């Protein structure tokens, strides 16, 4: 890799860490598309990788980066006392189990129906966040019960596997409307859930052996460590900036930020489905 490539990877990492810390979504939504581009342009990246391996290597490397990034962000939030651990642990366990079931059901359940339903949920959440962004906002009562956390975990794990979207994106609206977390607790708790899911996923990819495949130099299992290190360095630098920004922004501004995220992802999913139908 050239010096320019390394600097680009570092810059992507800085953006990933900032968004992960601010929104609690892990950062895979940025890392994975960038790595598709990275492996699709070997003349620039200096990395040759068979096309069939672009997706698994990108996902594996993304999870490898997300784990320490999320850990650092969660430690920062924990010191501020805004991680709702009573919700994190049962949701993480249920999500891990449900993700396996979701992966098995993915070939059976019609994807466009699920994707459209989830997109509409995100858009409805965006509207609701905006409607309640003024004044004193909504009064919320935490409902951290075993049935609700278990249901949240099942939805997070299964929908993430079925739709191929990050667990943080799925968890955010559920933490708001099913668990009843306050806006200032959402990113912190979501990032903690992402941390556990990234741990399971990255270990699986690290210990897997792509038999008969020629992996890039500096790879362990499906994880391209050589490409991950500069991105990880940048994300570790900036994730603390994101958590601090989250803590100082007014609740009204945070509501608008989350609403914008929900709207962008919802519209993107609907647009992809529309293209497929046409």
PyMOL commands that set and color helices and strands:
alter all, ss='L'
color gray80, all
select helices_A, chain A and resi 3-23+28-40+42-45+51-80+85-105+111-131+146-163+167-177+183-207+225-248+251-277
alter helices_A, ss='H'
color red, helices_A
select strands_A, chain A and resi 219-220+223-224
alter strands_A, ss='S'
color yellow, strands_A
deselect
rebuild
show_as cartoon
